[in-house]
């Protein structure tokens, strides 16, 4: 199917183009420009979409959003198999997240192997599923968050090998990232093993100090899992992971911009400290898009009240009920320029994954796009040129 979308503020790659247009063919962007150039670019049979007619004056067109870290939505958890994953992903696509990494919470090695293998097959079938993220079990017990403490373990070579092997399909690694506490015994060797397999090693759920963080980065870690959460805070004499990662150009830092996980002022501090290296993530769990009530995250019982998820009987945050479109709106409301906010949910995560075909509206990129109203409400979503709504 070929299509032209025209008359939108086109926001991509950290820049904005007024009265922009795209031509899409075969699931790819084949031409772009501004003004009336779309008329000459359009070919017989093209489906011509007027952005203003769909989204109103001030319509904005961006790349499809990418989520590196989420656990579910619409009452479904990514730990519960293919049907649940597809149900949750459908909800997030409606909110503009055209591609996502499927995150798994800590479980037994056998259960994780089975879940990783199932997601590996899904990633071959469903273009919107980019692969899996093992958020456990290689986490610091003192910073386990909403992970079952009894199932945490050190990253010994056998465990790492088993999990990585489960993600391989036709010689390609479908595990996209593994969160690891770098101070655990064997962690630096595990980081090197993870990176050598083609996955990202992510620093998180950790008690690492600045020295351990720097060592992990030098070993190959290039991502920080939900910055500030489940790790030491910044202290003026004991800086911990955040300042080390924020100043290192090799590292991308995840940020949950729901106003619950990280205070707005601190979010702005981080966005300014590491421009172009903050990836908005949702960490969304099954309650996303649902009413308050009782839910599960892995083996833990979760209570959601006023949209905030906590482990039952504790004040421990258990994921979020955030969607990526809401995250973009929030940081724009804080004063972040729209091109920078969009980049944090598109180009930055795409680069972290090494996917230069995603996260951009440049020619030859995948035709993943979101059309927004002037107020940044999602009006229409296309994944590989196919409309979601």
C-alpha positions in Angstrom: 0.0 0.0 0.0 1.3 3.5 -0.9 0.3 6.6 1.0 1.0 10.3 1.3 0.5 12.2 4.6 0.7 16.0 4.3 0.3 19.3 6.0 1.7 18.5 9.4 4.5 19.9 11.6 7.0 17.1 10.9 9.1 16.4 14.0 12.0 14.0 13.7 15.7 13.7 14.4 15.7 16.6 16.8 14.2 19.0 14.3 10.9 20.4 13.2 9.7 21.1 9.6 6.5 23.1 9.1 3.9 21.9 6.5 5.8 18.6 6.1 4.8 15.6 4.2 5.8 11.9 3.6 5.3 9.4 0.9 5.1 5.8 2.1 5.4 2.7 0.0 6.0 -1.0 0.9 6.2 -0.1 4.6 9.0 2.4 4.1 9.3 6.1 3.8 10.3 6.8 0.2 10.1 10.6 0.0 9.6 13.6 2.2 9.5 17.4 2.0 7.4 20.4 2.8 4.9 22.7 1.3 3.0 21.6 -1.8 5.7 19.2 -3.0 3.5 16.3 -1.9 1.3 16.9 -4.9 4.1 16.1 -7.4 5.3 13.2 -5.2 1.9 11.5 -5.1 1.2 8.8 -7.5 -1.9 7.3 -8.9 -3.6 5.0 -6.4 -1.9 6.6 -3.4 -4.0 7.0 -0.2 -3.7 10.7 0.5 -4.0 11.6 4.2 -4.5 15.3 5.1 -3.1 15.7 8.6 -5.2 18.8 9.3 -8.4 17.0 8.3 -7.5 14.2 10.7 -6.0 16.0 13.7 -6.9 19.6 13.2 -4.9 22.8 12.8 -1.4 22.4 14.3 -1.2 18.7 13.6 2.1 17.1 14.4 3.7 14.1 12.7 6.5 12.2 14.5 8.2 8.8 14.2 6.5 5.9 16.0 7.4 5.8 19.6 9.7 3.1 20.9 9.6 1.6 24.4 12.7 -0.1 25.7 11.2 -1.2 29.0 7.6 -2.3 29.7 5.8 -5.2 31.3 2.2 -5.1 29.9 -1.1 -3.2 29.7 -4.9 -3.8 29.3 -4.9 -6.3 32.1 -2.3 -8.4 30.4 1.3 -9.1 31.5 4.2 -9.8 29.2 5.2 -12.7 31.5 2.0 -14.6 30.5 2.6 -15.7 27.0 1.9 -14.7 23.4 -1.7 -13.8 23.7 -1.1 -11.6 26.7 1.8 -9.9 24.9 -0.2 -9.1 21.8 -3.1 -7.8 23.9 -0.9 -5.4 25.8 1.0 -4.4 22.8 -2.2 -3.5 21.0 -3.0 -1.0 23.8 0.4 0.6 23.6 0.3 0.9 19.8 -3.0 2.8 20.2 -0.9 5.3 22.3 1.8 5.6 19.6 4.3 3.0 20.7 4.8 1.3 17.4 7.7 -0.9 18.5 8.7 -2.2 21.9 11.1 -4.5 23.8 9.1 -6.9 26.0 10.4 -6.9 29.6 10.3 -9.9 31.9 10.5 -9.8 35.7 12.6 -12.2 37.7 11.5 -15.8 37.6 13.3 -19.2 37.8 15.8 -19.9 35.1 13.6 -22.5 33.5 10.6 -20.1 33.3 12.8 -17.3 31.9 14.2 -19.6 29.3 10.8 -20.6 28.2 9.5 -17.0 28.1 12.5 -15.7 26.2 12.2 -18.5 23.7 8.5 -17.7 23.1 9.2 -14.0 22.7 12.0 -14.9 20.3 9.4 -16.6 18.1 7.0 -13.7 18.4 9.7 -11.3 17.3 10.0 -13.2 14.1 6.3 -13.0 13.5 5.3 -9.5 14.8 7.2 -6.6 13.6 6.2 -4.4 16.6 8.0 -6.8 19.0 11.7 -6.0 19.1 12.8 -8.8 21.4 13.0 -9.4 25.1 14.5 -7.6 28.2 15.6 -9.7 31.2 15.1 -7.3 34.1 16.2 -10.1 36.4 17.4 -12.3 38.0 20.9 -10.7 38.2 19.8 -7.9 40.7 21.1 -6.6 44.0 18.9 -8.1 46.8 18.9 -4.7 48.6 17.5 -3.0 45.5 15.2 -5.8 44.2 12.1 -3.5 43.9 9.1 -5.4 42.6 11.1 -8.6 41.9 10.8 -11.8 44.0 13.8 -11.7 46.3 14.1 -15.5 46.6 14.7 -15.9 42.9 17.6 -13.4 42.6 21.0 -14.8 41.8 24.6 -13.9 40.9 25.3 -13.9 37.1 27.4 -17.1 36.9 28.5 -18.1 33.4 26.2 -21.1 33.2 23.0 -19.1 34.0 24.0 -16.3 31.6 24.8 -18.8 28.9 21.4 -20.6 29.3 19.4 -17.5 29.1 21.2 -16.0 26.2 21.0 -19.3 24.3 17.2 -19.2 24.7 17.0 -16.0 22.8 18.8 -17.2 19.7 16.7 -17.8 16.6 18.4 -18.7 13.3 21.7 -17.5 14.7 20.4 -14.1 15.8 20.0 -12.9 19.4 16.5 -11.7 20.2 17.3 -10.7 23.8 17.8 -7.0 23.5 18.9 -6.1 27.0 19.8 -7.7 30.3 19.7 -5.7 33.5 22.5 -6.5 35.9 23.9 -5.1 39.1 27.6 -4.7 38.3 28.8 -5.2 41.9 27.6 -8.8 42.0 30.2 -11.6 41.8 31.0 -12.4 38.2 29.1 -9.3 36.9 31.8 -7.8 34.8 32.5 -11.1 33.0 28.7 -11.5 32.5 28.5 -8.0 31.0 31.2 -8.9 28.5 29.4 -12.1 27.7 26.0 -10.4 27.2 27.5 -7.7 24.9 29.4 -10.4 22.9 26.1 -12.2 22.3 24.6 -9.1 20.7 22.5 -7.9 23.6 22.8 -4.7 25.7 24.1 -4.9 29.2 22.1 -2.5 31.4 23.1 -1.2 34.8 20.2 -1.4 37.2 18.7 -2.7 40.5 22.1 -2.1 41.9 24.1 -0.8 44.9 27.0 0.1 42.6 29.1 3.0 43.6 30.9 5.3 41.0 33.8 3.0 40.7 31.7 -0.1 40.0 29.6 1.8 37.6 32.6 3.0 35.6 34.0 -0.5 35.5 30.7 -1.8 34.2 30.7 0.8 31.4 34.2 0.0 30.5 33.2 -3.7 30.3 30.5 -2.8 27.8 27.4 -1.7 29.6 25.7 1.0 27.6 22.3 1.5 29.3 20.9 2.4 32.7 17.6 0.7 33.7 15.1 3.3 34.9 17.6 5.9 36.2 17.3 6.8 39.9 15.0 3.9 40.7 16.3 0.9 42.5 19.8 2.3 42.8 21.8 4.7 45.1 20.7 8.4 44.9 23.2 11.1 44.1 25.2 12.2 47.1 27.7 15.0 46.8 30.6 12.8 48.1 29.2 9.4 47.0 27.9 10.0 43.5 26.7 6.5 42.7 25.7 5.4 39.2 23.8 8.4 37.8 26.5 11.1 37.5 29.0 8.5 36.1 26.6 7.4 33.4 25.2 10.9 32.7 28.7 12.2 31.8 29.7 9.1 29.7 28.8 9.5 26.0 28.6 5.8 25.6 25.6 5.4 27.9 21.8 5.9 27.4 19.7 6.4 30.5 16.1 5.2 30.8 13.7 7.6 32.4 10.1 6.9 33.6 8.4 10.2 33.1 5.2 9.7 35.1 5.9 12.1 37.9 5.8 9.2 40.4 9.1 7.4 39.8 11.2 10.6 39.5 10.3 14.1 40.6 9.8 16.6 37.7 12.7 18.8 38.8 15.0 15.8 38.9 13.8 14.7 35.5 14.7 18.1 34.1 18.1 17.9 35.8 18.8 14.5 34.1 17.5 15.6 30.7 19.9 18.6 30.8 22.8 16.6 32.1 22.7 14.1 29.3 21.1 15.7 26.3 20.3 13.3 23.5 21.0 10.2 25.7 17.7 10.0 27.7 15.3 7.3 26.6 11.8 7.6 27.8 10.4 4.3 29.0 7.0 3.3 30.5 7.9 0.4 32.8 4.1 -0.1 32.3 2.5 -3.1 33.9 -0.8 -4.9 33.4 -2.9 -2.2 35.1 -2.0 0.3 32.3 -5.3 1.4 30.7 -7.3 -0.3 33.4 -9.1 0.7 36.6 -7.5 0.8 40.0 -7.5 -2.5 41.8 -5.5 -5.7 42.4 -3.0 -7.0 39.8 0.0 -9.2 39.6 3.6 -8.5 38.5 5.4 -11.8 38.1 4.8 -13.6 41.4 4.1 -10.5 43.4 0.7 -9.0 44.2 0.2 -5.4 43.3 -2.3 -2.8 44.3 -3.1 0.2 42.0 -4.5 3.3 43.6 -4.9 6.6 41.8 -3.0 5.0 38.9 0.1 4.3 41.1 1.1 0.6 41.4 2.8 -0.7 44.6 3.6 -4.1 45.9 0.8 -5.1 48.3 1.6 -4.2 51.9 4.6 -2.0 51.0 5.4 1.4 49.5 7.6 -0.2 46.8 6.6 1.0 43.3 5.7 -1.9 41.0 6.0 -0.6 37.5 3.7 2.1 36.2 0.5 2.8 34.4 2.2 5.1 31.9 2.0 5.2 28.1 4.7 6.8 25.9 2.5 9.5 24.6 1.7 10.7 28.1 5.5 10.6 28.9 6.1 12.9 25.9 3.3 15.3 27.0 4.7 15.5 30.5 8.3 16.5 29.6 7.0 19.0 27.0 4.8 20.5 29.8 8.0 20.8 31.9 9.6 23.0 29.2 11.5 20.5 27.1 11.4 21.5 23.4 9.1 19.3 21.4 11.8 18.0 19.0 13.9 16.9 22.0 11.0 15.3 23.8 10.1 13.3 20.7 13.7 12.3 20.2 13.8 10.8 23.7 10.9 8.5 22.7 12.1 7.7 19.2 15.6 8.3 18.0 17.4 7.8 21.3 15.9 4.3 22.0 16.4 3.4 18.3 20.1 4.3 18.5 20.5 2.4 21.8 19.2 -0.7 20.0 21.4 -0.1 17.0 18.3 0.2 14.7 18.9 3.1 12.3 15.8 2.1 10.4 13.6 3.1 13.4 12.9 6.2 15.3 13.1 8.6 12.4 11.0 9.9 9.5 14.0 10.0 7.2 13.8 8.4 3.7 14.3 4.6 3.8 13.2 4.4 7.5 10.4 2.1 8.5 7.0 3.9 8.0 6.2 4.0 11.7 4.5 7.3 12.4 2.2 9.1 14.9 -0.1 11.9 14.1 -0.9 14.2 17.0 -3.2 17.1 17.7 -1.8 20.5 18.6 -2.3 19.4 22.2 -0.2 16.2 21.7 -3.1 13.8 21.8 -2.7 10.8 19.5 -5.0 11.0 16.5 -3.7 8.2 14.3 -0.8 5.7 14.3 0.8 3.8 11.5 3.1 0.8 12.0 5.1 -0.1 8.8 2.6 2.0 6.9 -0.5 0.2 8.3 -2.9 2.4 10.3 -3.7 1.4 13.9 -6.6 3.8 14.1 
